[in-house]
Amino acid sequence: MEEKKTKSQKIYDLLRDLQIILPGIGALYAALAAAWKWDYSEPVVATCAALAVFLGLILKVKSKRYFDDKIILPKEIPPEIIETWED
């Protein structure tokens, strides 16, 4: 059974998808602008790149905060796990 996503999770997923898609949009516009002699190719590509980098930064910080709050480390490592490391 799939867990329902919170509003915060939906926004995170949307921003992550946008961050992945933006460089492709910039590359597509650059290629089409060169082929069809469209204006403003450099500002459009620079804007897409800047937004993608900025979203990446925001998402990394948000992800780190989320996982720092969620990770629970055992007080001691079980012996059977240590044995697998020694092999």
C-alpha positions, 0 to 999 in steps of 0.5 A, a space after each residue: 500500500 502506497 503511503 500518501 505524500 504530504 504537501 511538503 513532499 509533493 513540493 519537494 518532488 516537483 522542485 526536484 523534477 524541475 531541477 532535472 528538467 531545466 538544463 534540458 530545456 536550456 539545451 533545447 532552446 539553445 539548439 533551436 535558437 541556433 537553428 532558427 535564429 531566435 533571439 535571447 538564447 544566451 540569457 535563456 540558457 543562463 537563466 535555466 542553468 542558474 535556476 537549476 543550480 539554485 534549485 539543486 542547492 535548496 534541495 540538497 539543504 532540504 534533503 540533508 535537514 530531512 535525513 539528519 532528523 530521520 536517521 537513527 543509529 544503533 547504540 552499538 553495532 551488532 556482532 553479526 554485522 562486524 563479522 561480515 566486515 572482517 571477511 
